[in-house]
Amino acid sequence: MRPFEAVVADHGPVVLRVVRALLGPADADDAWSETFLAALEAYPRLRPGSDVRGWLVTIAHRKAVDRLRASSRAPVASADVATLAGGVEDGFDEAVAERDPALWAALAALPFKQRAAVAYHHVAGLPYAEVGALIGSSEVAARRSASDGVAALRRTWAREEAS
């Protein structure tokens, strides 16, 4: 079995891109750390020949969902209500949204299953069967969610370029 440090070095960037796509940068670093802490504990029990990237993305998915659930239950300060009503939602950080506001706004506007399918397939490179298992749908539905998500992102970019 490879040293865990090598696993982190090989797959850490992909996991970070996935959690950023799901949560935005504000919560991504914490989710990334939680993912690798959980993985470190379970790594000795991982079967030889396992798909390590898929395993890590599965853990990251669960950590992202936990963070989304926790943030949906957290109280919102009254000063933040105007920000949420007028712009980027679902944990996306405004400072990063300012760097490429159209992309982050479009990504934040996608339903979670579409956002997750795009991140898991196009960022993490997981096959649609694994994506479907992660988001609780079939392979065909995962393919459709990713396709719909990419189409929505393209429509947003087409509008932005036309402006």
ZIQUIKA-V766209 format. One record per backbone hydrogen bond with DSSP energy under -1.0 kcal/mol. CO is the residue of the C=O (numbers start at 1). NH is the residue of the N-H. Records with the same first field share a line. If there is no record, write none. Layout:
CO: NH ; NH
//
This chain:
3: 7
4: 8
5: 9
6: 10
7: 11
8: 12
11: 15
12: 16
13: 17
14: 18
15: 19
16: 20
17: 21
18: 22
19: 23
20: 24
24: 28
27: 31
28: 32
29: 33
30: 34
31: 35
32: 36
33: 37
34: 38
35: 39
36: 40
37: 41
38: 42
39: 43
42: 45
43: 46
47: 50
50: 52
51: 55
52: 56
53: 57
54: 58
55: 59
56: 60
57: 61
58: 62
59: 63
60: 64
61: 65
62: 66
63: 67
64: 68
65: 69
66: 70
67: 71
68: 72
69: 73
77: 80
80: 84
81: 85
82: 86
89: 92
93: 97
94: 98
96: 100
100: 104
101: 105
102: 106
103: 107
104: 108
105: 109
111: 115
112: 116
113: 117
114: 118
115: 119
116: 120
117: 121
118: 122
119: 123 ; 124
120: 126
127: 131
128: 132
129: 133
130: 134
131: 135
132: 137
138: 142
139: 143
140: 144
141: 145
142: 146
143: 147
144: 148
145: 149
146: 150
147: 151
148: 152
149: 153
150: 154
151: 155
152: 156
153: 157
154: 158
155: 159
156: 160
157: 161
158: 162
159: 163
//
